[in-house]
């Protein structure tokens, strides 16, 4: 199969935390083990899941986000000018709410040093040269969407906020590249919220115009990746929410499709297509670049039951009527643990899902 990311069989990145990781983090939280002891356990468990990913046949290998509690806050709160804090309430999902945590912008945003760089260097060394170490971080739009701005200059000048944030991400992308990263993924829920009537109304209640916000995020992301090295692949995962097998947004990609697929300078998109909430493939008509890859998230990460293989292949075939087959890819619709709590399925079911992705991809693209 192809040797250029994103791969025909790929995955979003997060993996169910192992018992050893959960136990270690619990002990660390109450002071029973040190930071160094926690990292040693994380190192061992990351080595374990790296080998598991290789075993199931994946080419792209992540650290499962094993050093994080959240898919986004852990990265964002380590940017200069950003602080994490205990919020009044968590993020509301369908029938469940996350832990109370958020981020606020307290000073000028910048990127100088960041713990994720050393984390990636460890992953790359463990992965070796026969596979590709993949790094996932939140899209810059997520700090704009989720962050509480208390830094007065940004309250006075919203464009300065966007400009500084884009420049910080330019530095972050270069830092990952210098550390050896050639496959970087930006995770983003804001675009799916802009597809949801309910979420669009919530955006208006916060004082934003959803259509103007779409243009703001297009500018922000394009500026962030503006100086991306030619041999670095940057993809984006568009998520509708993934916490304990629940969700936030629903609605097809229509309201943002032209901007996403025709105007964002991204190399590939991981798209959720595992149920009716995601809409149909019609918005893919805006894919007008022959180098743009579309990763179809047809395999759900929210439950352990395997999808009907024939139906999955039929849907890939359907999508190929809009986007050429050689531009399509297959993956689960999201990660298995966007937060450390993880989705409601077993580790073995998770690995079976990933094996299934590899098997179907081989059938479709090698035969």
C-alpha positions as CSV (number, residue, x, y, z in Angstrom):
1,X,0.0,0.0,0.0
2,X,1.0,3.7,-0.3
3,X,4.0,4.9,1.7
4,X,2.9,8.6,1.9
5,X,0.8,9.8,4.8
6,X,-2.1,9.8,5.3
7,X,-2.0,6.0,4.6
8,X,-4.8,3.9,3.1
9,X,-5.2,2.3,6.5
10,X,-4.7,5.1,9.1
11,X,-6.0,6.1,12.5
12,X,-6.8,9.3,14.3
13,X,-4.4,8.7,17.1
14,X,-5.6,8.3,20.7
15,X,-5.7,4.9,22.3
16,X,-7.4,3.5,25.4
17,X,-5.2,4.0,28.4
18,X,-3.8,0.8,29.8
19,X,-4.4,-0.3,33.4
20,X,-0.8,0.5,34.2
21,X,-1.2,4.1,32.9
22,X,-4.4,4.6,34.8
23,X,-3.0,3.3,38.0
24,X,0.2,5.4,37.7
25,X,-1.8,8.6,37.0
26,X,-4.0,7.9,40.1
27,X,-0.9,7.4,42.3
28,X,0.8,10.5,40.8
29,X,-2.3,12.6,41.6
30,X,-2.0,11.8,45.3
31,X,1.8,12.0,45.5
32,X,2.5,8.3,45.7
33,X,4.9,8.4,42.8
34,X,7.2,11.1,41.4
35,X,7.1,12.8,38.0
36,X,10.2,10.6,37.0
37,X,8.4,7.4,38.1
38,X,5.3,8.4,36.2
39,X,7.3,9.0,33.0
40,X,9.1,5.7,33.3
41,X,5.7,3.9,33.4
42,X,4.4,6.0,30.5
43,X,7.6,5.2,28.5
44,X,7.0,1.5,29.0
45,X,3.4,1.6,28.1
46,X,4.0,3.7,25.0
47,X,6.6,1.1,23.8
48,X,3.9,-1.5,24.3
49,X,1.3,0.2,22.2
50,X,3.8,1.1,19.5
51,X,4.4,-2.6,19.1
52,X,0.7,-3.3,19.1
53,X,0.1,-0.7,16.3
54,X,2.8,-2.3,14.3
55,X,1.4,-5.8,15.0
56,X,-2.1,-4.8,13.6
57,X,-0.5,-3.5,10.4
58,X,-0.6,0.3,10.8
59,X,2.1,2.4,9.2
60,X,1.4,5.5,11.2
61,X,2.2,5.1,14.8
62,X,1.2,7.4,17.7
63,X,2.0,7.5,21.4
64,X,-1.8,7.0,22.0
65,X,-1.7,10.4,23.8
66,X,-0.7,8.4,26.9
67,X,0.9,11.4,28.5
68,X,-2.2,13.5,28.3
69,X,-5.5,13.9,30.1
70,X,-7.2,15.8,27.3
71,X,-6.7,15.8,23.5
72,X,-6.4,19.6,23.5
73,X,-5.9,21.3,26.8
74,X,-2.6,19.6,27.6
75,X,-1.1,21.1,24.5
76,X,-2.8,24.5,24.7
77,X,-2.0,25.2,28.3
78,X,1.7,24.8,27.7
79,X,1.8,27.6,25.1
80,X,3.2,30.9,26.4
81,X,0.4,33.1,27.6
82,X,-2.1,30.3,28.2
83,X,-3.0,28.8,31.5
84,X,-5.2,25.8,32.5
85,X,-7.7,26.2,35.3
86,X,-10.6,24.4,37.0
87,X,-13.7,25.7,35.4
88,X,-17.2,26.0,36.9
89,X,-18.3,23.1,34.7
90,X,-17.2,20.6,32.1
91,X,-18.0,20.4,28.4
92,X,-21.5,19.1,27.8
93,X,-21.8,16.0,25.6
94,X,-24.9,14.0,24.8
95,X,-26.1,12.8,28.3
96,X,-22.7,13.3,30.0
97,X,-20.3,16.1,31.0
98,X,-16.5,16.1,31.1
99,X,-14.4,17.0,34.1
100,X,-14.3,20.7,34.9
101,X,-11.3,22.2,33.2
102,X,-10.5,24.8,30.6
103,X,-7.9,27.3,29.4
104,X,-7.6,31.1,29.6
105,X,-5.3,33.5,27.7
106,X,-3.5,35.6,30.3
107,X,-0.7,37.1,28.2
108,X,0.8,37.3,24.7
109,X,0.6,34.0,23.0
110,X,3.9,32.5,21.8
111,X,5.7,29.2,21.5
112,X,9.2,28.8,23.0
113,X,9.6,25.5,24.8
114,X,7.0,22.8,25.0
115,X,7.0,19.3,26.7
116,X,5.4,17.7,23.6
117,X,8.6,18.1,21.7
118,X,10.5,15.8,24.0
119,X,7.5,13.5,24.0
120,X,7.7,13.3,20.2
121,X,11.4,12.7,20.2
122,X,10.9,9.7,22.5
123,X,8.1,8.3,20.2
124,X,10.2,8.7,17.0
125,X,13.1,6.8,18.6
126,X,10.8,4.0,19.7
127,X,8.9,3.8,16.3
128,X,12.1,3.3,14.3
129,X,12.6,3.8,10.6
130,X,10.2,1.3,9.1
131,X,7.1,3.1,10.3
132,X,6.1,6.8,10.6
133,X,5.8,8.6,14.0
134,X,2.6,10.6,13.9
135,X,2.1,13.6,16.2
136,X,-1.4,14.9,17.0
137,X,-2.1,18.4,18.5
138,X,-5.2,20.6,18.6
139,X,-5.9,23.0,15.8
140,X,-5.1,26.6,16.6
141,X,-8.9,27.2,16.2
142,X,-9.5,25.3,19.4
143,X,-7.7,27.9,21.6
144,X,-9.8,30.6,19.9
145,X,-13.0,28.5,20.3
146,X,-12.4,27.2,23.9
147,X,-10.1,29.7,25.5
148,X,-11.3,32.4,27.8
149,X,-9.5,35.7,26.9
150,X,-8.5,37.8,29.9
151,X,-5.5,39.5,28.3
152,X,-6.7,43.0,27.6
153,X,-4.8,43.7,24.4
154,X,-6.6,40.7,22.8
155,X,-10.0,42.0,24.1
156,X,-9.2,45.3,22.4
157,X,-7.9,43.8,19.2
158,X,-9.2,40.4,18.1
159,X,-7.0,40.4,15.0
160,X,-3.9,40.6,17.2
161,X,-5.1,37.5,19.0
162,X,-5.4,35.6,15.7
163,X,-2.1,36.9,14.4
164,X,-0.1,35.9,17.5
165,X,-1.8,32.5,17.7
166,X,-0.9,31.8,14.1
167,X,2.7,32.8,14.7
168,X,2.9,30.6,17.7
169,X,1.7,27.6,15.7
170,X,4.2,28.4,12.9
171,X,6.9,28.1,15.5
172,X,5.4,24.9,16.9
173,X,5.2,23.3,13.5
174,X,8.9,24.1,12.9
175,X,9.9,22.8,16.3
176,X,8.2,19.4,15.6
177,X,9.8,19.3,12.2
178,X,13.2,20.0,13.7
179,X,12.5,17.1,16.1
180,X,12.0,14.8,13.1
181,X,8.2,15.0,12.7
182,X,7.0,14.5,9.1
183,X,3.4,13.7,9.9
184,X,1.4,16.2,12.0
185,X,-2.3,16.1,12.6
186,X,-4.4,19.1,13.8
187,X,-7.5,18.0,15.7
188,X,-10.5,20.3,15.5
189,X,-14.1,20.3,16.7
190,X,-14.9,23.9,15.7
191,X,-15.7,23.0,12.1
192,X,-18.2,20.4,13.0
193,X,-19.9,22.8,15.4
194,X,-20.3,25.2,12.5
195,X,-22.2,22.4,10.7
196,X,-24.7,22.0,13.6
197,X,-27.8,24.3,13.9
198,X,-27.8,23.9,17.6
199,X,-24.1,24.7,18.0
200,X,-24.3,27.6,15.5
201,X,-27.0,29.2,17.7
202,X,-24.7,28.7,20.7
203,X,-21.9,30.5,18.8
204,X,-24.3,33.4,18.2
205,X,-25.2,33.5,21.9
206,X,-21.4,34.0,22.6
207,X,-21.5,37.0,20.3
208,X,-20.0,35.5,17.1
209,X,-21.3,35.2,13.6
210,X,-20.8,31.5,12.6
211,X,-20.0,32.5,9.0
212,X,-17.5,35.2,10.0
213,X,-16.0,32.7,12.4
214,X,-15.5,30.3,9.6
215,X,-13.5,32.9,7.7
216,X,-11.5,33.7,10.8
217,X,-10.5,30.1,11.3
218,X,-9.6,29.7,7.6
219,X,-7.2,32.6,7.9
220,X,-5.9,31.4,11.2
221,X,-5.1,27.8,10.0
222,X,-3.7,28.9,6.7
223,X,-1.4,31.3,8.4
224,X,-0.4,28.7,10.9
225,X,0.7,26.2,8.2
226,X,2.1,28.9,5.9
227,X,5.7,27.9,6.3
228,X,5.2,24.2,6.5
229,X,8.3,22.4,5.1
230,X,7.6,20.7,1.8
231,X,8.3,17.2,3.1
232,X,6.0,17.5,6.1
233,X,2.4,16.3,5.9
234,X,-0.2,18.2,7.9
235,X,-3.7,16.7,8.1
236,X,-6.8,17.8,10.1
237,X,-9.3,15.7,11.9
238,X,-12.8,17.1,12.0
239,X,-14.5,15.8,15.2
240,X,-18.1,16.0,16.4
241,X,-17.2,15.3,20.0
242,X,-15.8,12.0,21.4
243,X,-16.1,11.5,25.2
244,X,-17.1,8.1,26.8
245,X,-18.6,7.1,23.5
246,X,-20.8,10.1,23.3
247,X,-20.9,13.2,21.0
248,X,-21.8,16.9,20.8
249,X,-22.5,18.0,17.2
250,X,-24.6,16.6,14.4
251,X,-25.0,17.7,10.8
252,X,-23.3,17.1,7.4
253,X,-20.3,19.0,6.2
254,X,-22.3,21.2,3.8
255,X,-22.1,24.5,5.6
256,X,-18.2,24.4,5.7
257,X,-17.4,22.1,2.8
258,X,-16.3,24.8,0.3
259,X,-14.0,26.4,2.8
260,X,-12.6,23.2,4.2
261,X,-11.9,21.3,1.0
262,X,-11.2,24.2,-1.5
263,X,-9.6,26.9,0.6
264,X,-7.7,25.3,3.5
265,X,-4.1,24.5,2.8
266,X,-4.2,21.1,4.5
267,X,-2.8,17.9,3.0
268,X,-5.6,15.6,4.1
269,X,-8.8,15.5,6.2
270,X,-9.9,12.8,8.6
271,X,-13.7,12.9,8.4
272,X,-16.3,11.3,10.6
273,X,-18.7,9.2,8.5
274,X,-19.7,6.4,10.9
275,X,-23.4,7.2,11.2
276,X,-26.2,9.4,9.9
277,X,-25.2,12.4,12.1
278,X,-22.3,13.0,9.7
279,X,-24.4,13.4,6.6
280,X,-23.7,12.1,3.1
281,X,-20.7,12.4,0.8
282,X,-22.2,15.2,-1.4
283,X,-20.0,17.9,0.3
284,X,-16.9,16.2,-1.0
285,X,-17.7,17.7,-4.4
286,X,-15.6,20.6,-3.3
287,X,-12.5,18.5,-3.2
288,X,-10.8,20.1,-6.3
289,X,-7.1,19.4,-5.6
290,X,-5.7,16.1,-6.9
291,X,-3.2,16.0,-4.0
292,X,-5.8,16.3,-1.2
293,X,-6.4,13.1,0.7
294,X,-9.8,12.3,2.3
295,X,-9.7,9.8,5.1
296,X,-13.2,8.3,5.5
297,X,-14.0,7.5,9.2
298,X,-16.4,4.7,8.4
299,X,-15.4,2.5,11.4
300,X,-16.7,3.8,14.7
301,X,-14.4,4.1,17.7
302,X,-17.4,4.5,20.1
303,X,-18.5,0.8,20.2
304,X,-16.7,-2.5,19.9
305,X,-19.0,-4.2,17.4
306,X,-17.4,-4.6,13.9
307,X,-19.2,-3.0,11.0
308,X,-20.5,-5.0,8.1
309,X,-17.5,-5.3,5.8
310,X,-19.6,-5.2,2.6
311,X,-21.3,-2.0,3.7
312,X,-18.0,-0.3,4.5
313,X,-16.6,-1.3,1.0
314,X,-19.9,-0.1,-0.6
315,X,-19.5,3.3,1.1
316,X,-15.9,3.6,0.0
317,X,-17.1,2.8,-3.6
318,X,-19.9,5.4,-3.2
319,X,-17.4,8.1,-2.1
320,X,-15.1,7.2,-5.0
321,X,-17.9,8.4,-7.4
322,X,-17.1,11.9,-6.0
323,X,-13.4,11.8,-5.1
324,X,-11.1,9.5,-7.0
325,X,-10.3,6.2,-5.1
326,X,-6.6,7.0,-5.0
327,X,-7.3,10.1,-3.0
328,X,-9.4,8.2,-0.4
329,X,-8.3,6.5,2.8
330,X,-9.9,4.6,5.6
331,X,-9.8,5.0,9.4
332,X,-11.9,4.9,12.5
333,X,-14.1,8.0,12.8
334,X,-12.1,9.3,15.8
335,X,-9.6,8.2,18.4
336,X,-10.5,5.7,21.1
337,X,-9.7,8.0,24.0
338,X,-9.9,11.7,23.3
339,X,-9.7,12.1,27.1
340,X,-8.0,9.7,29.5
341,X,-11.3,8.2,30.5
342,X,-11.6,6.5,27.1
343,X,-14.6,5.2,25.1
344,X,-16.7,2.3,26.2
345,X,-15.1,-0.7,24.6
346,X,-12.3,-3.1,25.5
347,X,-8.7,-2.8,24.5
348,X,-9.0,-6.0,22.5
349,X,-12.1,-4.6,20.6
350,X,-10.0,-1.5,19.9
351,X,-7.2,-3.5,18.4
352,X,-9.7,-5.6,16.4
353,X,-11.1,-2.4,15.0
354,X,-7.7,-1.3,13.8
355,X,-7.0,-4.7,12.3
356,X,-10.3,-4.4,10.5
357,X,-9.3,-1.1,9.0
358,X,-6.0,-2.5,7.7
359,X,-7.8,-5.6,6.3
360,X,-10.5,-3.6,4.4
361,X,-7.9,-1.1,3.1
362,X,-5.8,-3.9,1.7
363,X,-8.8,-5.4,0.0
364,X,-9.9,-2.1,-1.5
365,X,-6.5,-0.6,-2.5
366,X,-4.3,-3.6,-3.2
367,X,-6.8,-5.7,-5.2
